[in-house]
Amino acid sequence: MGNKEVKLSVVIPVYNVEKYIEKCLGSLCGLEIANEIIVINDGSSDNSLEIIKKFKNEHENENIIIINQENKGISKTRNVGLRESKGEFIFFLDSDDWVETESFKKMLKENIEKDTDVDIIVGKETRYDENSGETWVGADARTPKELIGKILTGREYFKKGIEHKFLSVRVGIYLYKKEFLEKNNIEFIEEIGTHEDELFLINILSKAQKIKIVDDIFGVYLAREGSTLTTSYDKQTEDVFENCKYLVQKYKTEKDELIKALVFYRTKRFYKNAMKRAIECDRIDLFYKIHKEFKKDFRETLKYTHAKNFENINFYLLYFLGKYFFIKELIKKKK
């Protein structure tokens, strides 16, 4: 299939999801748009690869491309799919999630088939808890109605998303124009193991000129035991800390004052989250390591960025009180 014929590339990293991958792939059938489904098996040790091959054989009318590799991790694997993709737009779908086929199909027809003069299209997703069976819509549901159908710059979307608390870092609610990603040399940061979505989004929003907001559900995020979001809590804490250092270094010379303020607003919250996590997983050694760097970065950069007064007060308290800022968490650990 030639470059110009592919409107949409769906990139799916796969690692040990034999229970979920068939539903994921099945939801992408019959989208009625020129597309390709790039499935990258990232060194699975279960039957995921066999299930993918069987699905491809049973759905010859779907343009399914299988890439098999040794384990590289989520960021590197997504980048493999991004580099191999031929679509005008890219959609990243986790292998245990699925799209709402009819809603997604409708959105594609109304947007990327008609109006492609945008960098990003952003929608919504439903969340489903595997254990409780509960379904709900995430923070993206808070998007003000007056913004639906509007086109904003990345700076505007970032600012409004924080102000109105609808900014979601989940890649599953965004469609990215490949030309925009290539022009700005944007890929997933391969050194980051978890929370890679947030850094990717910040880099995206600092460059995007046209973001279209739609009122469509793209897919369903599955909250389950064993996912990257429910395992290795102390490892995730380390990763959140690394994210802080990455953002401080990358944006400390940023010329755009609004972007700089917004990025460091997120950085301060990253730091607070990392230190709270360290207390909760009883890693006081890690807390002190993070707090030391926080104090250094706060003195040099973070305290000069704009934020609401009560937030800056909180960070000054965290600066001086150290671990005792999290007194409730400390008391819980003693019980």
Salt bridges, closest charged atoms under 4 A:
GLU32 OE2 - LYS105 NZ 3.59
GLU32 OE1 - LYS109 NZ 3.86
GLU58 OE2 - LYS54 NZ 2.65
GLU88 OE1 - LYS7 NZ 2.88
ASP94 OD1 - ARG78 NH2 2.92
ASP94 OD2 - ARG170 NH1 3.46
ASP96 OD2 - ARG224 NE 2.64
ASP97 OD2 - ARG170 NH2 2.96
GLU102 OE2 - LYS105 NZ 3.37
GLU110 OE1 - LYS106 NZ 3.51
ASP117 OD2 - LYS210 NZ 2.73
GLU125 OE2 - ARG127 NH2 3.82
GLU125 OE2 - ARG170 NE 2.82
GLU130 OE2 - LYS19 NZ 3.29
GLU163 OE2 - LYS159 NZ 2.55
GLU182 OE2 - LYS178 NZ 3.72
GLU187 OE1 - ARG83 NH2 2.68
GLU190 OE2 - ARG83 NH2 3.23
GLU196 OE2 - ARG78 NH1 3.16
ASP197 OD1 - ARG78 NH1 2.71
GLU198 OE2 - ARG266 NH2 2.53
ASP215 OD1 - LYS124 NZ 2.56
ASP216 OD1 - LYS106 NZ 2.97
ASP234 OD2 - ARG283 NH1 3.81
GLU238 OE2 - ARG283 NH2 3.93
GLU238 OE1 - LYS289 NZ 3.78
ASP239 OD1 - LYS235 NZ 2.88
ASP256 OD2 - ARG155 NE 2.56
ASP285 OD1 - ARG283 NE 2.97
GLU293 OE1 - LYS245 NZ 2.73
ASP297 OD2 - LYS245 NZ 2.83
GLU300 OE1 - LYS296 NZ 3.86
GLU311 OE2 - ARG269 NH1 3.60
GLU329 OE2 - LYS276 NZ 3.84
